């Protein structure tokens, strides 16, 4: 059984525990559930926590679940091409990858409540902010719309 983590809003925790994690239509065109394998590297397993915090969710919860090794999943970089493989191969691919930051696994089905093994609060500072290699680089856009509500946004906004 391959073990994965899905990060969600804390206020949805009881619904998730009761009904499972529902599959949603994703921007990339896939229908599924975003997840990351549970790996020995804590930062890699929880890398999406900081990016999800930017969506104004106060408290995040990690939902850990197990799916059969033979289930089909899609693996790839965020907004990149995804490869179809089994869940066990996906865990191995993320573990072996030279730069696993920014990788994601899409499970193309609903996660049943019986498959959920535990929930816990998400870490507060793990992960990256805009994209994995963003540290020390200016944001790609300085407009008021893209920087609304961001930390130190007034320093970034340029008057045209």
N, C-alpha and C positions, 0 to 999 in steps of 0.2 A: 504494500500500500504506500503510495506516494503522499507525502504530507505537504500541504500548502497553507499560505496565509493570505487572507483577504482583509483589507483595511476598510472599515466602514464608520459611519457616524454612531456615536455611543447611544443616541436616542433611539436608534433602530435595533439595538442589541436584542431586546426581548422578542421582537418580531422575527429576527433572523433565527434565534434559537428555537422558536415555535414553528416557523414555516420554511426555514432554510434560506439560502441566498438565491434570489431570483436572477435569471439571465436577462440581460438588457442589451438593447441595440447599441453598439459602440460606434464612435465616429469613424473608425477605420473600416466600417462596413460589416464587421463581425458581430454575431449575436453570441454573447457569453458572459462569463464572470472573470474579471481581472484577478490575478493572484500571483504570488511569488513562492517558490519552493522554500521550505524550512531548511536553511543551510547552516553550517558551522559558523560562517561569518554573519554576525548579527546585523551589521550595517547593510549588507546586501539583501538580507531577507526583509528588512523593514525600510528599505530605501524610499518607498513611495509615501511614507508618513508625512514628511515635511511638505512635499508637493501638494498633498491633499489638505494640509492645514491652510494653505493659501485660499481655499474655497470657503473660508469663513466658518468652518466647522469648529466648534469649541473643543470638543473632546472626541478623540478617535479611539476605536476599539479594534484589536486584532482578532480575527475569527480564524482559528486553526481548524483544518479539516483534512480528511484523508480520502483519496479516491483510488480505485484499482489501478495497478501499474499499467494495464493494457488500454486504459481509456485514451482516446484521441484528444490532443490539445494542440494549441498553436503557440509558438515561441518566437519572439523577435524583439527588436528595439521599438521603443515608443514611436509611433508615427512611421514605422518602417515596415518592411516586408516581413511576414510571419511564415514560419515553416511548420508544417503539420508533423507531429510525432507522438509517440506514446508518452504517458505521464512519467514513467520511469526514465525514458530517454531525455525528457525535458529537464528533469532534476539534474541528470548527469551533464547535459549541455550547459546549463547555467553554472554548475559547479566547475566545469572545465574552461569556461569562457575566459578569455584574457581580460576583458573589460565588462563585467556583468552589470555595472551601473547603467540604468536605463533600459534593461531588459524587462520584459513582462511576459506572463503566460496567460493565455486566454482559454478558458475551459468552456467549450461550446454547448453547455447545458446548465440546468439549474443544479445547485448543490443542495441535496436533501438534508433535512435537520438531523437525520440519523448519522450522517457523515461528519458532522461537526464534533470535534473532540474537546475543544476548549475555547474560551475567550479571555482576553486580558487587555488592559489599557495599553494603547500604543505608546512607544517611546516619544519623548518630547522633542528631541533635537537630532534624531537620526535622519540621514538622507541629504538630498540636495535641493536647491531652491528653484531654479528655473529649468536647468538641465544639468546633467552630471558634470560637464566641464565648464560651468559658468563661473566658478570661483575666480575673482579678480578681473572679470571682464564686464564691461558696461552692458546694460540691457539693449536689445535690438531696437527698441522703440522708446521714444521719450514723450509720447503724447499723454494727455491727461486721462484718456480713456484706458489705455493699457496699464497705467501706473496708479489707478485709483485705489486708495486704501492700502497701498504697499508701504512697507517700512522705508523711511527716508525718501518718499516719493517726491516731495517738494524740491529736493536737490536735483532730481533727475528731469523734472518737467522743464522743457525749454519753451520760452515764449517765441512764437513765430511772428 
